[in-house]
Amino acid sequence: MVGRYARIIMDYWFKRTFGEEPRKRLLQLFLEELIPERKITNLTYVNKEHISPFPDKKDIRIDVECTDADGSRFIVEMQVARQISFYDRAVFYSTFGIQQQLESGNSGDYAFPTVYFIGLMDFSLHKDSDEVKFRYLLKRDCSDEIMTEHLQYIFLELPNCKNALQPDATVLENFCYALRNMETMTSRPAELKEEIFKLLFESAEITNFAPEEKSKYEKDMTTERDIRNYISYARLEGREEAQNEIAKAMLEKGIDKAIIASCTGLSEEDIQSL
């Protein structure tokens, strides 16, 4: 059923919410909550498709990518289905962000603005934790000595938001809760009073969608439900290896690769290879 607010963690709707000019302020506020030590200004969206220079290697397409005033690059990915190799995927994607930084011919200087990979996960790799934010830098083994601060990884595990809506809840805990649950809400909770939530709920309100967006959303919700039913049935049958089989069946029905990726945990590149 379609309610007041959209399920914006789905592929197209996540990109619409955080990756389009009218909602750039929302993205800025989100990044500042994640990286509180810096002020982020003058965000500019950049090309999200990266072609590998090697013909037989993977290309990638990123959900949201932007730079700020000092050239720092932010790669933002939403992953709904559980993906054990998501950290490895983050490292792979971040290398493309680094390659965009250095100008040709500047052979002596390898200093580049910081690249941040930001992964939002609708599953938990730290199941017993009530922390939602996990931040990683490159450090010396068995030491706090940092190798470089110019490559950083930040992950939000949405299911860990156990303290959301409590008096001592952080903005990020409430943000994770809102992303996971807003499709079932009839109004914005009073606890979510900051600007970031006002913008988030406005962007997700279905009455604000253009007619063609409403039609697409209803179709996407139906498709996602059908895929999840298919996956649940396969698992009941004991066919845990059925991801590829499911993806192939969905491709044959003409379902968008991004939706299949969101529901199965396969990457769009893996689905393309099928």
C-alpha positions as CSV (number, residue, x, y, z in Angstrom):
1,M,0.0,0.0,0.0
2,V,1.2,3.5,-0.7
3,G,0.9,5.9,2.2
4,R,1.8,9.5,2.8
5,Y,5.6,9.2,2.4
6,A,7.7,7.3,-0.1
7,R,10.1,4.5,0.7
8,I,13.1,6.6,-0.3
9,I,15.8,4.0,0.4
10,M,14.9,2.4,-2.9
11,D,17.3,3.1,-5.7
12,Y,15.6,5.8,-7.9
13,W,14.0,7.5,-4.9
14,F,17.2,7.7,-2.9
15,K,18.9,9.4,-5.9
16,R,15.9,11.7,-6.3
17,T,16.0,12.7,-2.6
18,F,19.8,13.3,-2.2
19,G,21.1,13.7,-5.8
20,E,19.1,16.5,-7.4
21,E,19.7,20.2,-7.3
22,P,16.4,21.2,-5.6
23,R,17.3,19.1,-2.6
24,K,21.0,19.9,-2.4
25,R,20.5,21.6,1.0
26,L,19.3,18.2,2.5
27,L,22.5,16.5,1.3
28,Q,24.6,19.3,2.8
29,L,23.0,18.9,6.2
30,F,23.4,15.2,6.1
31,L,27.1,15.4,5.2
32,E,27.7,17.9,8.0
33,E,26.1,15.5,10.5
34,L,28.4,12.7,9.3
35,I,31.5,14.9,9.2
36,P,31.0,17.5,12.0
37,E,34.6,18.7,12.0
38,R,34.2,20.5,8.7
39,K,31.9,23.0,7.1
40,I,30.6,21.9,3.8
41,T,29.8,24.6,1.2
42,N,29.2,25.0,-2.5
43,L,28.3,21.4,-3.2
44,T,28.5,20.5,-6.9
45,Y,27.1,17.2,-8.3
46,V,29.5,15.4,-10.6
47,N,29.2,12.6,-13.2
48,K,28.2,9.4,-11.3
49,E,29.3,7.0,-14.1
50,H,33.0,5.9,-14.1
51,I,34.4,3.9,-17.0
52,S,37.3,1.7,-16.2
53,P,40.4,2.4,-18.4
54,F,40.7,-1.4,-18.8
55,P,38.2,-2.9,-21.3
56,D,37.7,-6.2,-19.4
57,K,37.3,-4.6,-16.0
58,K,34.2,-3.3,-14.1
59,D,32.7,0.1,-14.7
60,I,30.7,1.6,-11.9
61,R,27.7,3.9,-11.4
62,I,27.4,5.7,-8.1
63,D,24.1,6.7,-6.4
64,V,25.1,10.2,-5.5
65,E,28.5,11.9,-6.0
66,C,29.5,15.5,-5.4
67,T,32.4,17.8,-4.5
68,D,32.5,20.8,-2.2
69,A,34.4,24.2,-2.2
70,D,37.8,22.7,-1.6
71,G,37.4,19.8,-4.0
72,S,36.8,17.1,-1.5
73,R,34.7,14.3,-3.0
74,F,31.7,12.6,-1.5
75,I,30.6,9.2,-2.8
76,V,27.2,8.2,-1.3
77,E,25.8,4.7,-1.8
78,M,22.5,3.2,-0.5
79,Q,22.4,-0.6,0.0
80,V,19.1,-2.2,1.0
81,A,19.8,-6.0,0.6
82,R,22.4,-7.5,2.8
83,Q,25.8,-7.6,1.0
84,I,28.7,-9.1,3.0
85,S,31.2,-7.6,0.6
86,F,29.9,-4.1,0.9
87,Y,33.2,-2.9,2.6
88,D,35.2,-4.3,-0.4
89,R,32.8,-2.6,-2.8
90,A,33.4,0.7,-0.9
91,V,37.1,0.5,-1.3
92,F,36.8,-0.3,-5.0
93,Y,34.4,2.6,-5.6
94,S,36.6,5.0,-3.7
95,T,39.5,4.4,-6.0
96,F,37.5,5.9,-8.9
97,G,37.0,9.0,-6.7
98,I,40.7,9.3,-6.2
99,Q,41.5,9.0,-9.9
100,Q,39.3,12.1,-10.6
101,Q,41.5,14.3,-8.4
102,L,44.9,14.6,-10.0
103,E,45.5,16.7,-13.1
104,S,47.4,15.2,-16.0
105,G,51.1,16.1,-16.1
106,N,51.4,16.9,-12.4
107,S,53.9,14.1,-11.9
108,G,55.5,15.3,-8.7
109,D,52.5,16.2,-6.5
110,Y,50.2,13.4,-5.3
111,A,48.3,15.5,-2.7
112,F,44.6,15.4,-3.4
113,P,41.5,16.6,-1.6
114,T,39.9,14.1,0.7
115,V,37.7,11.4,-0.7
116,Y,34.8,10.2,1.5
117,F,32.9,7.1,0.8
118,I,29.6,7.1,2.6
119,G,27.6,3.9,2.8
120,L,24.0,3.7,4.1
121,M,23.1,0.1,4.9
122,D,19.6,-1.2,5.6
123,F,21.3,-4.2,7.4
124,S,23.8,-4.5,10.2
125,L,27.3,-5.9,10.2
126,H,27.4,-5.2,13.9
127,K,24.2,-6.8,15.1
128,D,24.6,-6.4,18.8
129,S,25.5,-2.7,18.5
130,D,23.4,0.3,19.1
131,E,25.9,2.5,17.2
132,V,24.7,3.7,13.8
133,K,27.9,5.4,12.6
134,F,31.1,3.5,11.8
135,R,34.1,5.6,10.5
136,Y,37.4,4.2,9.2
137,L,40.7,5.7,8.2
138,L,44.0,4.1,7.0
139,K,46.2,3.5,10.1
140,R,49.4,1.7,11.0
141,D,48.9,-1.8,12.3
142,C,48.7,-1.9,16.1
143,S,48.9,1.8,16.3
144,D,46.9,5.0,16.1
145,E,49.3,6.5,13.6
146,I,47.3,7.6,10.6
147,M,48.7,7.0,7.2
148,T,46.5,9.5,5.5
149,E,43.3,11.4,6.2
150,H,42.6,11.9,2.5
151,L,40.7,8.6,2.2
152,Q,37.9,8.0,4.6
153,Y,34.9,5.6,4.9
154,I,31.7,6.3,6.9
155,F,29.0,3.7,7.2
156,L,25.5,4.1,8.7
157,E,23.8,0.9,9.8
158,L,20.2,1.9,9.8
159,P,18.8,-1.0,11.8
160,N,21.0,-0.1,14.8
161,C,18.9,3.1,15.6
162,K,17.5,1.6,18.8
163,N,17.7,4.9,20.7
164,A,15.8,6.9,18.1
165,L,13.1,9.3,19.3
166,Q,14.5,9.2,22.8
167,P,15.4,12.5,24.6
168,D,19.1,11.7,24.2
169,A,18.9,10.4,20.6
170,T,21.4,11.9,18.2
171,V,20.3,13.5,14.9
172,L,21.9,10.5,13.0
173,E,20.0,8.0,15.1
174,N,16.8,9.8,14.3
175,F,17.8,10.1,10.7
176,C,18.3,6.4,10.4
177,Y,15.0,5.7,12.0
178,A,13.2,8.1,9.6
179,L,14.8,6.6,6.5
180,R,13.7,3.1,7.6
181,N,10.2,3.9,8.8
182,M,8.8,7.0,7.1
183,E,6.8,5.0,4.5
184,T,4.6,3.8,7.4
185,M,4.2,7.2,9.1
186,T,1.2,9.5,8.7
187,S,3.1,12.6,9.9
188,R,6.6,13.8,11.0
189,P,7.2,12.9,14.6
190,A,7.5,15.9,16.9
191,E,11.0,14.7,18.0
192,L,12.3,15.2,14.4
193,K,12.2,19.0,14.5
194,E,15.6,20.0,12.9
195,E,15.8,21.4,9.4
196,I,17.2,18.2,8.0
197,F,14.0,16.3,8.9
198,K,11.7,19.1,7.6
199,L,13.5,18.8,4.2
200,L,13.6,15.0,4.3
201,F,9.9,14.6,4.9
202,E,9.0,17.3,2.4
203,S,11.0,15.5,-0.3
204,A,9.4,12.1,0.5
205,E,5.8,13.4,0.6
206,I,4.0,11.7,-2.3
207,T,1.5,14.5,-2.8
208,N,4.6,16.6,-3.8
209,F,5.4,14.2,-6.6
210,A,4.7,15.0,-10.2
211,P,1.9,12.8,-11.7
212,E,4.5,10.7,-13.6
213,E,6.6,10.2,-10.4
214,K,3.5,9.0,-8.5
215,S,2.9,6.4,-11.3
216,K,6.5,5.3,-11.2
217,Y,6.5,5.0,-7.4
218,E,3.4,2.8,-7.4
219,K,5.0,0.6,-10.0
220,D,8.3,0.4,-8.2
221,M,6.6,-0.6,-4.9
222,T,4.7,-3.4,-6.7
223,T,7.8,-4.6,-8.4
224,E,9.8,-4.6,-5.1
225,R,7.1,-6.5,-3.3
226,D,7.1,-9.2,-6.1
227,I,10.9,-9.5,-6.0
228,R,10.9,-9.9,-2.2
229,N,8.2,-12.5,-2.4
230,Y,10.2,-14.4,-5.0
231,I,13.3,-14.2,-2.8
232,S,11.4,-15.4,0.3
233,Y,10.0,-18.4,-1.6
234,A,13.4,-19.3,-2.9
235,R,14.9,-19.3,0.7
236,L,12.0,-21.4,2.0
237,E,12.9,-23.9,-0.6
238,G,16.4,-23.9,0.7
239,R,17.9,-22.3,-2.4
240,E,20.2,-19.7,-0.8
241,E,22.2,-19.7,-4.0
242,A,19.2,-18.4,-6.0
243,Q,20.3,-14.8,-6.3
244,N,21.5,-15.2,-9.9
245,E,18.5,-17.3,-10.8
246,I,16.1,-14.6,-9.3
247,A,18.0,-11.8,-11.1
248,K,17.8,-13.6,-14.4
249,A,14.0,-14.1,-14.0
250,M,13.5,-10.5,-13.2
251,L,15.6,-9.4,-16.2
252,E,13.5,-11.5,-18.5
253,K,10.4,-9.7,-17.2
254,G,12.0,-6.4,-18.0
255,I,12.5,-5.1,-14.5
256,D,14.9,-2.3,-14.0
257,K,18.5,-3.5,-13.0
258,A,18.7,-0.9,-10.2
259,I,15.6,-2.3,-8.5
260,I,16.9,-5.9,-8.9
261,A,20.2,-4.8,-7.4
262,S,18.5,-3.1,-4.5
263,C,16.5,-6.3,-3.6
264,T,19.0,-9.0,-4.3
265,G,22.2,-7.5,-3.0
266,L,23.9,-8.1,-6.4
267,S,25.6,-5.1,-8.0
268,E,24.3,-3.6,-11.2
269,E,27.6,-4.7,-12.9
270,D,27.0,-8.3,-11.8
271,I,23.4,-8.2,-13.1
272,Q,24.6,-6.7,-16.4
273,S,27.0,-9.6,-16.7
274,L,24.0,-12.1,-16.5
